[in-house]
Amino acid sequence: MATTAITPEGNAVVSEVEIAAPPERVFQALTQSDQLMRWWTNEVWTAELWEVDARPGGRWRCKQKSSTMTINGISEFEVGGEILEIEPPRLLVYTWTTNLDQHLSSSVVRWELTPSGKGTKVKMTHSGLTPELAQGYSGGWPDVVEMLRNFAEK
């Protein structure tokens, strides 16, 4: 089960989970478009596109659609950015720019993968947020981290 918290400063969300799979497997799920298409989907949001150029300076983007939910009046979610750091299979850092957050130009998502007795400890930190956005993202990231866990453990 994922744990999620907002930092004391209120500018970041941290989600952590143990995944019963090796770091290499989890890293593939985070960086390969075909795998992202399969797991970054749930009953509310359906992935329509995932593109990842998994190298420093590479670009990534995702499009999702919902027929049952809107956020800020938007039912077609688009997000993307630039890969800032990548050290397979332990670190992935990228900028996060989305059509959902009109007041945020760009934030940063950091995935840290550490070998553990069960497989991999995953720590995801989404920083550069306002307190209001951190509150909103703290409700979404636990689902994403759990979807990653469920997929990687198959």
Secondary structure, DSSP 8 states (H G I E B T S, - for coil): --EEEE-TTSSEEEEEEEESS-HHHHHHHHH-HHHHHHHS--SS-EEEEEEE--STT-EEEEEEE-SS--BTTBSEEEEEEEEEEEETTTEEEEEEEETT-TT-S-EEEEEEEEE-SSSEEEEEEEES--HHHHHHHHHHHHHHHHHHHHHHT-
